[in-house]
Structures are given as C-alpha cells and as structure tokens.
Amino acid sequence: MRDYGDALKQLAAVNIFAGDLLFKNFGVTRYGRIVFYDYDEIEYMTACTFRRIPQPPPGQDEMSSEVWYPVGPNDVFPEEFATFLLTDDEVRADFLKRHADLLEATWWQTTQATLARGELPEVLSYPETLRFAHSSAAPRSAPSQEHPGRERIRVPR
C-alpha cells in the first residue's frame, strides 16, 4: 500500500491523474516497483475538479441511489476512493496509516495549485544509493541544477 500510494503521488506531481485507481490497473515489476498500465482513463491533474461530497439537504436520503448534488464531467470525489479500493480491513488500515491524505480533496487541490504555479518537481523514485553518481548532482531537497526553479521531491521509504 505504501508503494501504491507513492505511485499515485508521483503521478499527480507530474500532472497525471490515473482515473481508474483500481489495483488491477497497477502492477509490480520484478524489481518491486509499482507501475501503472491502464491508460484509457488517464487525465491531466489540472483538468480535474477535485471536490468533497456535499452534505445532503434536510429531508434528502443520503442512501438514495440518486445523488443530491450536481456532478460535472471532470469532477472527482477522492473520499469515494475508499469505497471501491479499501474493502479489505487490513488494506484499509495500511493505506490510511500511510496515505489518508489521498482521500481528501484538499490534497489533490494543493497539488493542482503547485502545478498551476509551474512548479514541476523532479520525482526521484529511487534512493540516492541506487542512482548514478553525477558530479553536479544537487544535494537532497535542493533546487535541481538541471532544471532551475524545480525542487527535487523524495518519496518516503
């Protein structure tokens, strides 16, 4: 679950929303890396509208099969991810321990705001010990020398 959530965050950081987040659309390489391989619902993060589900109005049955709020074509409700992804109690607990923020519209909106400011991070998915040495490599969390204005981000391990 750690690597799955990290993969979603890495994709989001470079303006990619996978769309269909079902586990079957992700795989694990023989090196233990998570890969996304279902591109039919891929979308730019900046084209999505991440929202919270509004409270039902008085007298409206929230268990109704009909929604009580308008839904646009690019609307995404991250709190709904748990409904179809986290059906197993152990998986739910592990995901929530590591990536509960992915179920909040505010995390996605903050990532969109970062992208809108033109801040594209250099995503480093491998630990420093596995990367090729480079004489001009920037120190950890410093601006990238190859791309001024971009910060390197580390996915926690």
ZIHUUR-V725917 format. One record per residue. N is the residue number from 1. RES is the residue in one letter. SS is DSSP state (A for helix, B for strand, O for the rest). D_CENTER is the distance of its C-alpha to the mean C-alpha in Angstrom with 2 decimals. Layout:
BEGIN
N/RES/SS/D_CENTER, N/RES/SS/D_CENTER
END
This chain:
BEGIN
1/M/O/12.56, 2/R/A/11.96, 3/D/A/11.28, 4/Y/A/9.18, 5/G/A/6.67, 6/D/A/7.38, 7/A/A/6.98, 8/L/A/3.43, 9/K/A/3.57, 10/Q/A/6.63, 11/L/A/6.20, 12/A/A/4.81, 13/A/A/7.63, 14/V/O/9.98, 15/N/O/9.64, 16/I/B/8.41, 17/F/B/7.01, 18/A/O/8.26, 19/G/O/10.13, 20/D/O/11.71, 21/L/O/9.52, 22/L/O/12.85, 23/F/A/13.55, 24/K/A/16.36, 25/N/A/14.23, 26/F/B/13.18, 27/G/B/15.97, 28/V/B/17.24, 29/T/O/19.55, 30/R/O/22.89, 31/Y/O/21.66, 32/G/O/18.99, 33/R/O/16.00, 34/I/B/13.16, 35/V/B/13.30, 36/F/B/12.00, 37/Y/O/15.23, 38/D/O/15.23, 39/Y/O/15.19, 40/D/O/17.12, 41/E/O/14.47, 42/I/O/12.35, 43/E/B/12.16, 44/Y/B/11.81, 45/M/A/9.32, 46/T/A/12.65, 47/A/A/14.35, 48/C/O/12.45, 49/T/B/13.85, 50/F/B/11.69, 51/R/O/14.46, 52/R/O/15.86, 53/I/O/18.44, 54/P/O/21.76, 55/Q/O/24.54, 56/P/O/27.16, 57/P/O/30.38, 58/P/O/33.46, 59/G/O/34.98, 60/Q/O/31.93, 61/D/O/31.06, 62/E/O/27.35, 63/M/O/27.97, 64/S/O/29.24, 65/S/O/27.95, 66/E/O/27.73, 67/V/O/25.09, 68/W/O/26.74, 69/Y/O/24.47, 70/P/O/23.95, 71/V/O/20.91, 72/G/O/20.38, 73/P/O/19.35, 74/N/O/15.96, 75/D/B/15.28, 76/V/B/12.18, 77/F/O/12.72, 78/P/A/9.81, 79/E/A/12.72, 80/E/A/13.89, 81/F/A/11.22, 82/A/A/13.46, 83/T/A/16.45, 84/F/A/15.87, 85/L/A/13.65, 86/L/O/15.32, 87/T/O/18.93, 88/D/O/20.24, 89/D/A/21.18, 90/E/A/20.52, 91/V/A/17.06, 92/R/A/16.30, 93/A/A/17.89, 94/D/A/16.13, 95/F/A/12.58, 96/L/A/13.68, 97/K/A/15.38, 98/R/A/12.48, 99/H/A/9.26, 100/A/A/10.95, 101/D/A/9.19, 102/L/A/6.19, 103/L/A/9.37, 104/E/O/10.56, 105/A/A/10.77, 106/T/A/11.75, 107/W/A/8.55, 108/W/A/7.21, 109/Q/A/10.88, 110/T/A/11.28, 111/T/A/8.80, 112/Q/A/10.81, 113/A/A/13.93, 114/T/A/13.41, 115/L/A/13.13, 116/A/A/16.12, 117/R/O/18.12, 118/G/O/17.85, 119/E/O/16.18, 120/L/O/14.54, 121/P/O/14.04, 122/E/B/15.47, 123/V/B/12.97, 124/L/B/15.25, 125/S/O/14.18, 126/Y/O/17.73, 127/P/O/19.80, 128/E/A/22.55, 129/T/A/25.18, 130/L/A/24.02, 131/R/O/23.79, 132/F/O/26.91, 133/A/O/28.99, 134/H/O/29.38, 135/S/O/32.10, 136/S/O/30.24, 137/A/O/26.94, 138/A/O/25.63, 139/P/O/25.49, 140/R/O/22.28, 141/S/O/20.27, 142/A/O/22.87, 143/P/B/22.40, 144/S/O/22.33, 145/Q/O/25.88, 146/E/O/24.98, 147/H/O/22.95, 148/P/O/24.42, 149/G/O/22.25, 150/R/O/19.06, 151/E/B/18.01, 152/R/B/16.96, 153/I/B/13.97, 154/R/B/14.19, 155/V/O/11.88, 156/P/O/14.01, 157/R/O/16.29
END
